[in-house]
Amino acid sequence: MGDSAATELGRRGGLKGGKARAEKLSPKRRSEIAREAARRRWSKPEQQQSEASGSWLEKARGAMELMEYHDKFCPQLDLRTWFKDVVAVYEGRK
């Protein structure tokens, strides 16, 4: 793989880096950084939320159309198996 001595040395430095940075920061600054990280982690911009819900809705409508097609033209086939085949063809695996 790689040079184990260099890897170990780098790993040791990585373990020290975060701790050394935290010791240099004031408790107030550490709290601000943590608060900002949590805010960014758990919030999404308004535009991303609407795009995500729109794409979900489009997928659901597409699935409903496929199920209606199945019921009309291929009712003898198991729906789950048929749907997996359709997805495989769409993704280029068949």
C-alpha positions in Angstrom: 0.0 0.0 0.0 1.9 3.0 1.3 4.8 3.8 3.6 3.5 2.7 7.0 6.0 5.0 8.9 4.8 8.0 6.9 1.2 7.0 7.3 1.6 6.6 11.1 3.4 10.0 11.3 0.6 11.7 9.4 -2.0 10.0 11.4 -0.4 11.2 14.6 -0.3 14.8 13.4 -4.0 14.5 12.4 -4.9 13.4 15.9 -3.1 16.3 17.4 -4.3 19.0 15.0 -8.0 19.2 16.1 -7.2 19.2 19.7 -4.5 21.9 19.3 -6.9 24.1 17.4 -9.7 23.6 20.0 -7.3 24.6 22.8 -6.4 27.8 20.9 -10.0 28.9 20.5 -12.0 30.5 23.2 -15.0 28.6 24.5 -17.3 31.3 22.9 -15.6 30.9 19.5 -15.9 27.1 19.7 -19.6 27.5 20.5 -20.1 29.8 17.6 -18.4 27.4 15.2 -20.4 24.4 16.5 -23.7 26.4 16.2 -22.9 27.5 12.6 -22.0 23.9 11.7 -25.3 22.6 13.2 -27.3 25.3 11.4 -25.7 24.5 8.0 -26.1 20.7 8.6 -29.8 20.8 9.5 -31.1 23.6 7.3 -31.6 23.7 3.5 -32.1 26.7 1.4 -35.7 27.3 0.3 -34.9 26.6 -3.3 -33.4 23.2 -2.6 -36.4 22.2 -0.6 -38.9 23.0 -3.3 -36.7 21.3 -6.0 -36.5 18.2 -3.8 -40.3 18.0 -3.3 -40.9 18.7 -7.0 -38.6 15.9 -8.1 -40.3 13.5 -5.6 -43.7 14.4 -7.0 -42.5 13.8 -10.5 -41.2 10.4 -9.6 -44.4 9.5 -7.8 -46.5 10.5 -10.9 -44.1 8.6 -13.1 -44.5 5.5 -10.9 -48.3 5.8 -11.0 -48.3 6.0 -14.8 -46.1 2.9 -15.0 -48.5 1.0 -12.7 -51.5 2.0 -14.8 -49.6 0.8 -17.9 -48.8 -2.4 -16.2 -52.4 -3.0 -15.2 -53.7 -2.3 -18.7 -51.2 -4.2 -20.8 -49.4 -6.8 -18.6 -51.7 -7.7 -15.7 -50.5 -11.3 -15.7 -46.9 -10.3 -14.6 -46.0 -9.7 -11.0 -45.9 -5.9 -10.5 -42.7 -5.9 -8.4 -40.8 -8.0 -10.9 -42.1 -6.0 -13.9 -41.2 -2.7 -12.2 -37.6 -3.9 -11.4 -37.2 -4.8 -15.1 -38.4 -1.4 -16.2 -36.0 0.3 -13.8 -33.1 -1.9 -15.0 -33.9 -1.0 -18.7 -34.1 2.7 -17.8 -30.8 2.6 -16.0 -29.1 0.7 -18.8 -28.6 -2.6 -17.0 -30.7 -4.6 -19.4 
